[in-house]
Structure formats: C-alpha cells, structure tokens
Amino acid sequence: MHHKKQPLEVELSCPCLFTRTQDLYHFYLWQEIDGKMLQAMKTIDVVKRMISDHDYVGARSKLLELQRQFPSLHSVPQMISACDVLCAAELTLPDGENDWYWILQVGPAASLSQVIAQYDTLIALLEGIKGDVPGAMAALELVRDAFAVLSNRTRRLVFDSKRMTSWGVCEPVGSPTSSVEKEPDSSPLCQSAVSNSSDPHKVSGRLDSSENADDEAFHIVQLDKEVRSSSANSTSSILKSLPKKEVCNSDNAVVGTLGDDLALENLLPAPRSIQSQRIDGHFHDFNGTREPHVFVVDQIWAAYDEEYLPRRYARINDISRSPFGLDVTWLQPVPSNPHEGKWCEAGLPVVCGSFKHGAEESLVGHTLLSHLVSYTASPMCDQFEVYPKEHEIWAIYKDWNPFEWCDNPDSRKACTLQTIQIMEVCHEQEDVSHMIVAYLVKVDGFQNIYRRETDKDEEGCFKVPSRCMYRFSHRIPAYAFKGEEISGVAHGMFELDPLAINASYRKSSSYPNYQSHPLSLVPTPNSLKLEWSAEDFASGQVWAVYDGPDHMPRQYVVVKNVVSGIEVSVTLLEPHPIFDEEISWVEEKLPPGCGTFRIGSTITTLHMGKFSHLVDCEQSNKKSYYRIYPRKGEVWAMYANWSSRWKQPDFLRYHCRIVEIMSDFSEEFGLLTASLQEVPGYKTFFQRQLSNGFMLNRVVPRREMLSFAHRVEAFVVPGIEKYGIPGCSWHLEPDALPPLLAN
C-alpha cells in the first residue's frame, strides 16, 4: 500500500510546483510592468508641466515616444491632439489672427463633410481629458471657434479673404529687398488659390493628403450648444442673434445663412481695403471639370504648351484606369491661306481654324490637359474645326502683329493679352464672317474674377473678322456668377481658371522671356561656389548647408551670428511633418528637401565653406516655423525613383533628375516643373529637355513634394553661345549635383 501511494504523492506534487513557479514568474513580470507603467506616469506628469509652460513641441515629442512604448495608453493620443491644436494656435497669420484651418487640421480645400468629420474627431479626443490635462479646455475652445468659422459659408469666405490678404504682405525671410520693392505677385501665396498657405498643422488623426476634397455644396449646419455657448463674444454670436435669410447657389440649393446686411458688412473688409488688397479665394472648383471620370474616348481637350497656356489640342484615343493614363493624338493646324501657312511655319500657336491628326503619344495622368473643347468634325473624322462659341471667355493678343511675328517669332512674347467675352458669332452662308467681342477687366479686390468693361472712355465691344482668327491666344475656362454667391460679386461676372492665366498675364504685363534669367553674378567656368565672407551673413537668415552621407545641401539652418572670419554660429532647423507621408518619412530618418520646418534645439558652429545658398522662405510671426518650397525660376534635383514608402536602403540607392521650377508652389495645385538634360559634352550645363519639339513638363502635386531632394544653385552665363552651348542653358553648381543622374 505504501509503495502504491508514492506515485500519487509525486503526481500531486507536480502541479503544485508548477503553480508556484508560474506565480513567481507572474510576480516578477508584473513587477517589471509596474515599473514601466510608473515611469510612464512620471513621463505624463512631465508632459503636463511642459504643456503648462507652453512647450507644446517638446511635450508632443515625449508623447510620441511614449506612444511607441505603450500603444495601449488611451490618454496619449488625446494629449497629442491637444498639443497639435495648441501648437497650431501659435502659428498665426502675419496679422496675428488664428489660422482656423491649422487649428482644425484640415486643408483650405476641405469640403464641409471633411470639416464636420474632423471636428467630431477632435471633440471626441479632447473631451476625455479636459478636466485632467492643462490646456485641453483651451484646445476645445479653439476647435469650436474654428468649426464655427469653417462650417459657415459666409464666414469662411470672409476668413479666406482676410487670410490671403494677410499672407500677401508677408516678407520672405532672407530676402535681399523689402516687400515694398517686390512685385505684388512675387509671393507664391499671392499667385494661387485660397489654399496657397501653410498646411493645416496635422499630426494625430493623420490627414490623408492624397485625397482630393469634393466640391460639395455647403448646407446649413446646426451647431451644437457647446459651439454656440463658446462663441458668445464672437462674430458668430452676433450673426446668430440676427434674422436669417437663405443664400442659394446656381442649383438653388441652400448653401448657408447670413445675418442682415449690417452684420455682413461688419465682417467684410472696408471697400478701400478691398481695393488695395487681393482676395484670392476661389468659388468654383475648376479641377472638378478635369477629374479622371470626365474623360471619354474621342473627346478633344486643350493642353498646356511650353508657355503654360492651353494652346494645344489632343484627341483621346484610349483610356487606362489603373494607373490612369491617356493615349492621345495631337492635332496639327491646317492653314487656309498663305498667310496662315507662314504663321504655322514660324511655329506660332494656333487655337482657331481647321486641324488634322498629328503625332500620337501616351500621357501618364491628366495634369497636362486643361478643358474640354467644342468642335465640328468632318464626315470622315479626319479634320476638325475649332472656333470660339458665344458666351465663352478667351484671351486675345492686344498688339497683334502677324507679319512681324512670322519674321521674328520671339517678338510675340513681348505682346500683352486681353480678356474678352464672345458676345455674338455672325455667319455668312454658313461660314463665320466675324465675331462681336467685349472686353473684360478684373474686379477690384479679387484675383481671378472679371466683369464687362464699363469705362465710357473705352470701346466696350469690337469686331474680330474671320481673317483674324489667329489673333485669339487661347480659351479660358470660366464660371458665370448668378450674383448671390459672394458679397461684392454681381450677376454677369466671371471667375476664370487660374491655370489658364499665367502670372505675367494676371499683372497685364508681357510674357516672361524664357531665354533669360536674373543674374546675381557671372560664374567661373569650373565652379559656382562662392568664397563667403562675414558680410554675406546676417542674424535670422535661413541657409542651406551641405550635409548627410552624400554631402548635398539639404540641411537648413538659421544664422545666429558670425563667430570669426571663417565660422558662423547657427541653429539647425528640424522638419515639422504634417501629412501621413511626411510623418513616415521623418520617422524613417529620411531628409526632407522642402516642407515646414521648426527651430531645433541644436546650436553649432559651421565653417563658411559648408554653406550652399541663402533660402527664400516664409516664417511664422514668432519666427519658430518656416515654410520652404521650390520657387519659380529655381533649379532643383528630384528623386527619379521616389516613393513615399522609402526606407533607408531605398534612399541610399537614389537617382536624381534635374528640373526647372516653372511656377510657385500652391497648396491646391502643387507646382509645375520642366525637365532639364545635360548639354552633350558639358557636365555642369543643362538645357530644357524636349520630346517631339515640346518641353517635358510635369505638375507635381502637394502630396509628392517629398520627391524634391534639394535645390541646385544655377545661373545663365552670358555669351556662352560662342562655345557651342545654348544661351538658355543653366550652369549648375558642381558640388550640388547628385552623384547619379537619371535625366
């Protein structure tokens, strides 16, 4: 019996031993976890103190690190959201007003549904910490105020107006001349749509920058009680206390509510202020007319030419949807008389008359196309006629001189353009005999809104005979106002597509001379690199310096002071990512060439030989944030094999192409680039790259700005033609040329 019990005792003792070991394991495990959680709680206390001290950037950095260690801590994303909102409140416009787009973390092109969704997200996050985290209540009030503005059609338009006029008087950092000396349209913020401003300050919630905002109608939004109560002293409360009347768009759908005329008048700038400053806000979404779903086989579209105006015609042969692409046939003009033949032989643009099929090409994307063209086809569909139609808006040459232009085509670029409306198309035996057109002039206070010329000293209408059809430069897509959409805009006014109006046209000046560029010095044949001296540096300037494993000028610094004859004390700028791909890029420790940057904590001394070039950029009021983007006329290196999902090994294998920046950066449209290629036999000289006689242009959207590697200093060398190098070629700084080129 005794021997039979022994195995039972051993059998019973085994689970007991296992249980004690497991308990001991759990004891040490929980002790370790408790220690980490205790450290996390201490970190949160430190973060709260930092928020109380208004160190929102530092607090956010600690919270992001804490979130990586403890993803399950539900309060961390809420605190990050509070830091984002409070930090955005410091990024005020130049006139000191809050940028409500930054506060709510949406883009200026965001639709109403996006505004509501983002508001609901932020309110849900901030409500949970309003009694525990300092600054949470202030963040809530800011979000509610932002929503009260951006969800109301009228208040949003008024804010957009003030926002853009405020940016319009901003002086870029490091500019050699004051803002008074600059042309009115010299700032990229002045040349583009209402979205041409800093991105919304986005970290938590991650705004998807690749999503195109829908152009939805604004509906009446019943604000919740908290929004109404939080705005008791604001203009929104004044409006809410007044009688309401509905305002309708062209589809007779309710788009918003207004108080009486007195309340609206108090919100709008004074008439004198409006006349002296531009209002760049767009009402109509012209991008919606060229979305991928709009394209159909056999359509004819106007495309941008080398002067970035829609003067070429392409017929769609086939459409591929994934990725989106178009197979097109370019149309060639068919002259009807010897004079038109000479015009065509000179290579001058033709937009009216008969056309036939020309070369075929496959287009990636649709950014080259401007608008759908109305045409008449021959019975065999081998010829097409394109003429202006009644009520369309066109640009015509003011000083049209066809005989001189045919002999000297470059002289056309000195001609200015005039905007006209086709009032009547007159026929004679089924053929167009002439057209009656009326001048249009810009409405004071608006960037792209035009009206009929009413000056009694000017002839309102004039006749364009059929023999002068080549006087037309191009058609301009336009939206006709009904008269109730925007205050100050009457029935019969037009908003013109900004992409069909280049900067020189908007200023009623001549076309830019693409053969010449401003020269600040004549470079030496071997290198452009300057020997900097103490006189070249001033406190507050932003410079690009050579840095990184490839020693390219991607690091940005702010000058503190000159230490000696060869050294400068600087503060390094750190990237301030906003959109998804920017955050991922920075987390991978990859260097952004452009975007938003903030003052870093690193102060160092650099030899003057490390400095590449002075950076022309915009800064916030408190000089803690900087927006650095490619500017028109600059030359940049772009990653040829770029992907937003790059890791470090991908970056180390990069290839670059060289491009010229043809337009200033716009939040809505991005920017336009022209591909450059090496002049054969000259490693540092680059010229425009052509395909079938056309420049290779590409619109780089906002979401692809990370594909810009760095700026390359470049100059035009006078008299270089005698060496067999085209006079319009760029001479590039050798030290800034990427090691591997893909042009």
C-alpha positions in Angstrom: 0.0 0.0 0.0 2.8 2.3 0.9 4.5 1.8 -2.4 1.3 2.5 -4.3 0.8 5.9 -2.7 4.2 7.2 -3.6 3.5 7.8 -7.3 0.3 9.5 -6.3 2.1 11.9 -4.0 4.6 12.7 -6.7 1.8 13.2 -9.2 0.0 15.6 -6.9 3.2 17.5 -6.1 4.0 18.3 -9.7 1.1 20.8 -10.3 1.9 22.5 -7.0 5.5 23.0 -8.1 4.3 24.4 -11.5 1.8 26.7 -9.9 4.4 28.2 -7.5 6.9 28.7 -10.4 4.2 30.3 -12.5 3.2 32.6 -9.7 6.8 33.6 -9.2 7.1 34.3 -12.9 4.0 36.5 -12.9 5.2 38.3 -9.8 8.4 39.4 -11.5 6.6 40.1 -14.7 4.1 42.3 -13.1 6.8 44.0 -11.0 8.6 44.9 -14.3 5.4 46.1 -15.9 4.5 48.1 -12.8 7.9 49.7 -13.0 7.4 50.7 -16.7 4.0 52.0 -16.0 5.3 54.0 -13.1 7.9 55.5 -15.4 5.1 56.2 -18.0 3.0 58.0 -15.4 6.0 60.1 -14.4 6.6 61.0 -18.1 2.9 62.1 -18.4 3.4 64.3 -15.4 6.4 65.9 -17.0 4.4 66.4 -20.2 1.7 68.1 -18.3 4.2 70.5 -16.8 5.6 71.2 -20.3 2.2 72.0 -21.6 1.6 74.3 -18.7 4.9 76.0 -19.7 3.7 76.3 -23.3 6.4 73.9 -24.6 3.9 72.1 -26.9 6.5 70.8 -29.4 8.7 69.3 -26.6 5.6 67.8 -25.0 4.4 66.3 -28.3 7.9 64.7 -28.9 7.7 63.0 -25.5 4.2 61.8 -26.1 5.1 60.3 -29.4 7.9 58.3 -27.8 5.6 57.2 -25.0 3.0 56.1 -27.6 5.6 53.9 -29.3 6.4 52.2 -25.9 2.8 52.0 -24.7 0.4 51.9 -27.6 -2.5 51.0 -25.3 -2.3 54.1 -23.2 -5.6 55.7 -24.4 -4.8 59.2 -23.0 -1.7 59.7 -25.1 -3.4 60.2 -28.5 -5.8 62.6 -26.7 -2.9 64.6 -25.3 -1.1 64.7 -28.7 -4.3 66.2 -30.2 -4.3 68.9 -27.5 -0.6 69.7 -28.3 -1.4 69.8 -32.0 -4.2 72.3 -31.5 -2.3 74.5 -29.1 0.8 74.4 -31.3 -1.3 75.4 -34.3 -2.7 78.3 -32.4 0.9 79.7 -32.2 1.2 79.5 -36.0 -0.8 82.7 -36.5 -1.1 84.6 -39.8 1.1 87.6 -40.3 -1.6 89.9 -39.0 -1.8 87.9 -35.7 -5.2 86.1 -36.4 -5.5 82.4 -35.8 -5.4 80.2 -38.9 -8.6 78.2 -38.4 -7.5 75.6 -41.0 -4.4 74.9 -38.9 -6.5 74.7 -35.7 -9.0 72.2 -37.1 -6.2 70.4 -39.0 -7.9 70.4 -42.4 -6.8 71.9 -45.7 -8.3 75.0 -47.3 -9.9 72.9 -50.0 -11.6 70.6 -47.4 -15.3 70.0 -48.0 -18.0 70.5 -45.4 -18.2 66.8 -44.7 -14.4 66.7 -44.0 -14.7 69.7 -41.7 -17.5 68.1 -39.7 -15.7 64.7 -39.5 -12.5 66.3 -38.3 -14.4 68.5 -35.8 -16.2 65.4 -34.4 -12.9 63.5 -34.1 -11.1 66.3 -32.3 -14.0 67.0 -29.9 -14.2 63.3 -29.0 -10.5 63.2 -28.3 -10.3 66.4 -26.3 -13.5 65.9 -24.2 -11.9 62.9 -22.4 -9.0 64.9 -21.0 -10.5 68.4 -20.5 -10.5 68.0 -16.7 -7.1 66.4 -16.4 -4.7 67.9 -18.9 -3.8 71.6 -18.8 -4.6 73.4 -22.0 -7.3 70.8 -23.0 -10.1 73.3 -22.4 -8.3 76.0 -24.4 -7.8 73.5 -27.2 -11.5 72.6 -27.1 -12.5 76.3 -27.4 -10.1 76.8 -30.3 -11.6 73.8 -32.1 -15.1 75.0 -31.6 -14.2 78.5 -32.8 -12.5 77.1 -35.9 -15.6 74.9 -36.6 -17.9 77.9 -36.2 -15.9 79.7 -38.9 -15.2 76.9 -41.4 -18.7 75.4 -41.3 -20.4 78.6 -42.2 -20.2 79.6 -45.9 -20.1 83.3 -45.5 -17.8 83.4 -42.5 -15.4 81.0 -44.3 -15.3 83.2 -47.4 -14.6 86.3 -45.3 -11.9 84.5 -43.4 -10.3 83.2 -46.6 -10.2 86.8 -47.9 -8.5 88.1 -44.8 -6.2 85.1 -44.7 -4.9 85.5 -48.2 -4.5 89.3 -48.0 -2.6 88.8 -44.7 -0.2 86.4 -46.4 0.0 88.8 -49.4 2.0 91.3 -47.4 4.4 88.8 -45.9 8.1 89.4 -46.5 10.1 86.2 -47.2 13.0 85.5 -44.9 16.4 86.4 -46.2 15.0 88.5 -49.0 17.5 91.0 -50.3 14.7 93.5 -50.9 11.8 94.6 -48.8 8.3 93.6 -49.6 7.6 97.1 -50.8 10.1 96.7 -53.6 8.7 93.4 -54.7 6.1 92.9 -57.4 2.6 92.3 -56.0 2.5 88.8 -57.3 6.0 87.9 -56.2 4.8 85.8 -53.3 3.5 82.3 -54.2 0.7 83.0 -51.8 -0.5 85.8 -54.0 -0.4 83.9 -57.2 -2.6 81.0 -56.3 -5.9 79.9 -54.8 -7.3 80.2 -51.3 -5.4 77.1 -50.4 -2.0 78.7 -51.0 -1.0 78.8 -47.4 0.7 76.7 -44.9 -0.7 73.2 -44.5 -3.0 72.6 -41.6 -1.0 71.5 -38.6 -1.6 67.8 -38.8 -0.2 65.0 -36.6 -2.8 63.0 -34.8 -5.6 61.8 -36.9 -3.3 62.0 -39.9 -4.9 63.9 -42.7 -4.6 61.9 -46.0 -3.0 64.4 -48.3 -3.7 62.3 -51.4 -7.4 62.6 -51.0 -9.0 65.2 -53.2 -11.6 67.2 -51.4 -15.0 67.1 -53.1 -16.6 70.3 -54.2 -19.7 69.8 -52.2 -22.4 72.4 -51.6 -22.4 73.9 -48.2 -25.6 73.1 -46.2 -27.0 74.8 -43.2 -25.1 73.4 -40.2 -26.9 73.4 -36.8 -24.1 73.9 -34.4 -24.3 72.1 -31.1 -25.0 74.0 -27.9 -21.3 74.0 -26.9 -20.3 75.7 -30.1 -23.0 78.4 -29.6 -22.1 79.0 -26.0 -18.4 79.1 -26.6 -18.8 81.9 -29.2 -20.8 84.3 -27.1 -18.4 87.2 -27.7 -17.5 86.3 -31.2 -18.9 87.5 -34.5 -20.7 84.2 -34.9 -22.9 85.1 -31.9 -23.7 88.4 -33.4 -24.8 86.7 -36.6 -26.8 84.0 -34.8 -28.8 86.7 -32.9 -29.9 88.4 -36.1 -32.7 87.4 -38.5 -31.5 84.9 -41.1 -32.0 84.7 -44.8 -31.0 81.9 -47.1 -28.5 82.3 -49.8 -28.6 79.9 -52.8 -26.1 78.7 -55.4 -26.7 78.3 -59.0 -28.5 75.0 -58.4 -31.0 76.7 -56.0 -29.7 74.5 -53.1 -29.3 76.2 -49.7 -25.7 76.9 -49.2 -25.5 78.9 -46.0 -27.1 81.5 -43.8 -26.5 85.2 -43.5 -27.4 87.8 -41.0 -28.7 91.0 -42.2 -26.7 93.3 -44.4 -25.3 95.2 -41.4 -23.8 92.1 -39.8 -22.2 91.0 -43.1 -20.9 94.5 -43.7 -19.2 94.4 -40.3 -17.5 91.2 -41.2 -16.2 92.3 -44.6 -13.1 94.5 -45.0 -13.7 98.1 -45.8 -14.1 98.9 -49.5 -10.9 100.9 -49.6 -9.1 97.9 -48.0 -10.6 95.6 -50.6 -9.4 97.8 -53.4 -5.9 97.8 -52.2 -5.5 94.2 -51.4 -6.3 91.0 -53.3 -8.9 88.4 -52.3 -7.5 85.1 -53.7 -10.3 82.8 -52.7 -11.8 80.5 -55.3 -15.6 79.9 -55.6 -15.7 77.4 -58.4 -13.7 74.2 -58.5 -12.2 74.0 -61.9 -10.3 70.8 -61.0 -13.7 69.1 -60.9 -14.0 69.6 -64.7 -10.9 67.5 -65.3 -11.3 64.6 -62.9 -10.4 61.2 -64.4 -14.1 60.1 -64.7 -14.8 63.1 -67.0 -12.5 61.8 -69.9 -14.2 59.9 -72.7 -12.7 58.4 -75.9 -13.0 60.8 -79.0 -13.1 63.9 -76.8 -10.8 66.8 -77.8 -9.0 68.6 -74.9 -6.9 71.7 -74.8 -3.5 71.1 -73.3 -0.8 73.4 -71.9 2.0 74.4 -74.2 5.6 75.5 -73.4 4.2 78.9 -72.2 1.9 77.1 -69.8 -1.3 78.2 -71.6 -3.9 75.8 -73.1 -3.0 76.3 -76.8 -2.6 72.7 -78.0 -5.3 70.2 -78.8 -5.3 66.5 -78.1 -7.9 63.9 -79.2 -8.4 60.9 -76.8 -7.9 57.5 -78.4 -7.9 55.3 -75.4 -8.1 55.5 -71.6 -6.3 53.3 -69.0 -7.8 53.5 -65.5 -5.1 51.9 -63.3 -2.8 53.7 -63.3 -4.7 56.5 -65.1 -3.3 57.3 -68.5 -4.5 58.6 -71.9 -3.5 57.7 -75.4 -3.9 60.8 -77.5 -3.4 62.2 -80.9 -2.1 65.7 -81.1 -3.9 67.9 -83.6 -2.0 70.0 -86.2 -3.4 73.2 -87.7 -4.5 73.2 -91.4 -3.8 76.7 -92.8 -6.5 78.0 -95.2 -4.3 80.6 -96.9 -0.6 81.5 -97.4 -0.6 84.0 -94.5 -1.8 81.3 -92.1 0.7 78.9 -93.7 3.5 81.3 -92.9 2.2 81.7 -89.3 2.3 77.9 -88.9 5.7 77.6 -90.4 7.0 80.1 -87.9 5.9 77.7 -85.1 3.4 80.2 -83.7 0.5 78.8 -81.6 -2.8 78.2 -83.4 -6.1 77.7 -81.5 -8.8 78.5 -84.1 -9.5 77.1 -87.5 -9.1 73.6 -89.0 -7.0 70.8 -87.6 -5.9 67.3 -88.6 -4.4 64.3 -86.8 -0.7 64.5 -85.9 1.6 62.5 -83.7 0.3 60.1 -81.1 1.5 60.0 -77.5 0.7 58.2 -74.3 0.2 60.6 -71.3 0.6 59.5 -67.7 -2.1 61.2 -65.7 -4.2 64.1 -67.0 -2.4 67.1 -65.5 -1.3 68.3 -68.9 -4.9 68.9 -70.0 -6.9 72.0 -69.3 -10.5 71.8 -70.6 -12.9 70.1 -73.0 -13.0 71.6 -76.5 -16.2 72.0 -78.6 -15.5 71.1 -82.2 -17.1 70.2 -85.5 -15.8 67.1 -87.3 -15.6 66.3 -91.0 -17.7 63.4 -92.2 -14.6 61.1 -92.2 -13.5 62.5 -88.8 -10.1 63.3 -90.3 -10.4 67.1 -89.8 -11.8 69.2 -87.0 -12.9 72.8 -86.8 -12.5 74.7 -83.5 -13.8 78.3 -83.2 -14.9 80.4 -80.2 -18.5 80.0 -79.2 -20.9 82.6 -77.9 -20.5 83.4 -74.2 -17.1 81.8 -73.9 -14.1 83.7 -72.4 -11.0 84.0 -74.5 -7.6 85.7 -74.4 -6.6 87.7 -77.5 -3.3 89.4 -78.4 -3.6 93.1 -77.7 -0.9 94.3 -80.1 -1.4 91.6 -82.8 1.3 92.0 -85.5 1.2 88.8 -87.6 3.7 89.9 -90.3 6.4 90.9 -87.8 5.8 87.8 -85.7 6.2 85.5 -88.6 9.5 87.0 -89.4 10.6 87.2 -85.8 8.6 84.7 -83.7 10.3 85.7 -80.5 8.8 89.2 -80.8 5.4 87.8 -80.0 6.4 87.2 -76.4 6.5 91.0 -75.8 2.8 91.2 -76.6 0.3 91.5 -73.8 -3.0 89.7 -73.6 -6.5 91.0 -73.2 -9.5 89.1 -71.8 -12.7 89.2 -73.8 -16.1 87.5 -73.9 -17.6 86.3 -77.2 -20.9 88.2 -77.4 -22.1 87.1 -80.9 -20.9 84.9 -83.7 -22.0 86.2 -87.1 -22.3 83.8 -90.1 -22.4 84.4 -93.8 -23.5 81.4 -95.9 -22.9 79.0 -93.0 -19.3 80.3 -92.5 -18.2 82.5 -89.7 -17.9 86.1 -91.0 -16.9 87.9 -87.8 -17.4 87.9 -84.1 -18.5 90.6 -81.7 -16.5 90.5 -78.5 -16.4 92.6 -75.3 -13.5 93.5 -73.1 -13.4 92.1 -69.6 -11.5 93.7 -66.7 -10.5 92.4 -63.3 -12.9 93.1 -60.4 -11.1 95.2 -57.7 -10.2 93.1 -54.6 -10.3 89.7 -56.4 -7.6 87.7 -58.1 -9.5 85.8 -60.8 -12.9 87.5 -61.0 -13.7 89.6 -64.1 -16.5 91.8 -65.4 -17.5 93.6 -68.5 -15.6 96.8 -69.3 -17.9 99.8 -68.4 -15.5 102.7 -68.7 -17.1 105.2 -71.0 -13.7 106.2 -72.4 -13.2 102.7 -73.7 -14.9 101.0 -76.5 -17.0 98.2 -74.9 -17.3 95.9 -77.9 -15.4 95.4 -81.1 -15.4 93.2 -84.1 -13.0 90.4 -84.9 -13.3 89.4 -88.6 -12.8 85.8 -89.7 -9.5 86.5 -91.4 -8.1 87.5 -87.9 -8.9 84.2 -86.1 -5.2 83.8 -85.3 -5.5 86.8 -83.1 -7.0 84.5 -80.4 -4.5 83.3 -77.9 -6.5 80.6 -76.0 -9.8 79.9 -74.4 -10.1 80.5 -70.6 -12.4 78.2 -68.7 -14.8 80.4 -66.7 -17.7 80.2 -64.2 -20.5 82.7 -64.6 -21.8 84.1 -61.3 -25.5 84.4 -60.7 -25.0 87.3 -58.3 -25.7 85.8 -54.9 -22.6 83.6 -54.3 -20.1 86.1 -52.9 -20.6 89.5 -51.5 -19.2 92.1 -53.9 -19.8 89.8 -56.9 -22.7 90.6 -59.2 -24.6 88.8 -61.9 -22.6 88.6 -65.1 -19.2 88.5 -63.5 -16.9 85.5 -64.2 -14.3 83.6 -62.2 -11.5 82.5 -64.5 -9.5 79.3 -64.3 -6.2 80.4 -62.6 -4.3 77.7 -64.5 -5.2 79.4 -67.8 -3.9 82.8 -66.6 -0.1 82.9 -66.1 1.5 85.3 -63.6 2.5 87.8 -66.2 -0.9 87.8 -67.8 -2.5 88.5 -64.4 -0.3 91.5 -64.0 -1.2 92.7 -67.5 2.5 92.6 -68.5 4.4 90.9 -71.2 5.2 87.2 -71.4 8.3 86.2 -69.5 11.4 85.8 -71.6 12.3 82.1 -71.1 15.7 82.7 -72.6 16.9 84.9 -69.8 17.1 84.7 -66.1 18.2 87.2 -63.4 21.9 87.1 -62.8 23.4 87.9 -59.4 26.9 87.1 -60.6 28.8 85.8 -63.6 30.1 82.3 -62.5 33.6 81.0 -63.2 33.7 78.2 -65.8 34.7 75.5 -63.3 32.6 76.2 -60.2 29.9 78.4 -59.0 30.8 78.0 -55.3 31.5 81.3 -53.7 34.0 82.2 -51.1 31.7 83.5 -48.4 32.7 86.3 -46.1 31.3 87.7 -42.8 29.5 90.4 -44.8 27.3 87.7 -46.5 25.7 86.6 -43.3 23.1 88.3 -41.1 21.2 87.2 -38.0 17.9 85.5 -38.8 18.9 84.4 -42.4 18.0 80.9 -43.4 20.7 79.0 -45.3 21.0 75.5 -46.9 24.2 73.8 -45.9 25.9 70.7 -47.2 25.2 67.6 -45.0 24.5 63.9 -45.0 26.3 60.9 -46.4 26.1 62.4 -50.0 27.1 65.9 -48.9 24.1 67.6 -50.6 22.6 70.9 -49.4 19.5 69.5 -47.6 20.1 70.8 -44.1 18.6 74.2 -43.3 19.9 76.5 -40.6 19.1 79.9 -39.1 22.1 82.2 -38.6 22.7 83.4 -35.1 25.9 85.4 -35.6 29.3 85.4 -37.3 31.9 83.9 -34.9 35.0 84.7 -36.9 36.2 85.4 -40.4 35.5 81.7 -41.4 32.9 80.4 -38.9 29.2 81.1 -38.3 27.0 80.1 -35.3 23.7 78.6 -36.5 20.6 76.9 -35.1 19.6 73.8 -37.0 16.0 73.6 -38.4 14.1 70.4 -37.8 11.4 69.0 -40.1 7.8 69.5 -38.9 5.8 66.8 -40.6 2.1 67.4 -41.2 0.7 64.8 -43.6 0.9 61.0 -43.4 3.8 60.5 -45.9 5.8 63.3 -44.2 5.4 61.8 -40.8 6.5 58.4 -42.1 9.4 60.0 -44.0 10.7 61.7 -40.9 10.2 58.6 -38.7 12.5 56.7 -41.2 15.1 59.5 -40.6 15.0 60.5 -44.2 15.9 64.1 -45.1 13.0 66.3 -46.5 14.1 68.8 -49.1 11.1 71.0 -48.6 8.1 71.5 -46.4 7.5 73.0 -43.0 10.4 73.3 -40.5 10.8 74.4 -36.9 13.6 75.8 -34.8 15.6 72.9 -33.4 17.5 72.6 -30.1 20.9 72.1 -31.7 23.2 75.1 -31.9 26.5 74.6 -33.7 29.3 76.5 -35.4 29.9 75.8 -39.1 32.7 76.7 -41.5 31.6 79.1 -44.2 32.6 76.5 -46.8 29.6 74.4 -45.6 27.1 77.0 -46.8 25.4 76.5 -50.1 22.9 79.2 -50.7 20.5 81.7 -49.0 16.9 80.3 -48.7 13.9 82.5 -49.6 11.1 81.2 -47.4 8.2 82.3 -45.2 8.2 82.3 -41.4 5.6 82.5 -38.7 5.1 85.6 -36.5 7.2 84.1 -33.7 9.9 83.0 -36.1 9.7 79.4 -34.9 8.3 77.8 -38.0 9.5 78.1 -41.6 7.8 77.1 -44.9 10.4 76.2 -47.5 9.3 75.2 -51.0 10.7 75.4 -54.5 10.2 78.8 -56.1 9.7 79.8 -59.7 13.0 80.1 -61.6 15.0 77.8 -59.3 16.6 74.6 -60.3 16.1 71.5 -58.1 17.1 67.9 -58.0 14.2 65.4 -57.8 14.3 61.7 -56.9 13.7 59.8 -60.1 12.8 56.6 -58.4 11.0 58.2 -55.5 8.3 56.5 -53.4 6.7 57.8 -50.2 7.2 54.3 -48.7 11.0 54.6 -48.9 13.2 53.1 -46.2 16.9 54.0 -45.5 18.2 51.3 -48.0 16.0 52.8 -50.7 17.3 56.3 -50.1 20.9 55.2 -50.3 20.2 53.9 -53.9 18.5 57.1 -55.1 18.8 58.5 -58.6 18.0 62.2 -59.4 16.7 64.2 -62.3 17.2 67.9 -62.7 14.2 70.1 -63.2 13.5 73.8 -63.5 10.6 75.2 -61.4 8.1 76.9 -63.7 5.5 78.1 -61.1 5.5 78.9 -57.4 4.1 76.3 -55.0 0.4 76.2 -54.4 -1.3 74.0 -51.7 -4.1 73.3 -54.2 -2.2 72.7 -57.4 1.4 71.9 -56.3 3.8 73.3 -58.8 4.9 72.9 -62.4 8.3 71.6 -63.4 10.3 71.4 -66.7 12.7 68.6 -67.2 16.4 69.5 -67.9 19.0 67.4 -69.5 22.8 67.7 -69.7 24.2 69.6 -72.6 26.3 67.0 -74.5 29.9 67.2 -73.6 29.4 69.6 -70.6 28.8 68.0 -67.2 27.5 71.1 -65.4 25.4 72.7 -68.2 21.8 71.8 -68.5 19.1 72.7 -71.0 15.3 72.1 -71.5 14.5 68.5 -72.4 12.3 68.2 -75.5 10.1 65.5 -76.9 8.8 66.0 -80.5 9.5 69.6 -80.1 7.6 70.0 -76.9 9.1 70.6 -73.4 8.7 67.8 -70.9 6.6 69.4 -68.2 5.0 67.8 -65.2 2.7 69.1 -62.4 4.0 67.9 -59.1 1.0 67.7 -56.7 1.2 68.6 -53.0 1.4 65.0 -51.9 4.6 64.4 -53.9 6.7 67.3 -52.6 8.9 64.9 -50.7 10.3 63.9 -54.2 12.3 67.1 -54.2 15.8 66.3 -53.0 17.4 69.7 -52.8 17.9 73.0 -54.7 20.9 73.3 -57.0 22.3 76.7 -57.4 22.2 77.6 -61.1 23.0 80.6 -63.4 22.9 81.6 -67.0 26.3 82.5 -68.4 26.2 85.5 -70.8 28.0 84.9 -74.1 28.2 81.1 -73.7 26.9 80.6 -77.2 30.3 81.1 -78.7 31.4 77.9 -77.1 28.6 75.9 -78.8 26.4 75.9 -75.6 22.8 77.1 -76.0 22.4 80.5 -74.5 19.4 79.5 -72.4 21.3 76.7 -70.7 21.8 76.7 -66.9 25.2 76.4 -65.4 24.8 74.3 -62.2 26.9 74.2 -59.0 29.0 71.1 -59.4 29.1 70.4 -55.6 25.3 70.3 -55.5 24.9 67.9 -58.5 23.7 64.5 -57.3 26.1 61.6 -57.8 23.6 59.6 -60.0 21.5 61.4 -62.6 18.5 59.9 -64.4 17.6 62.7 -66.9 
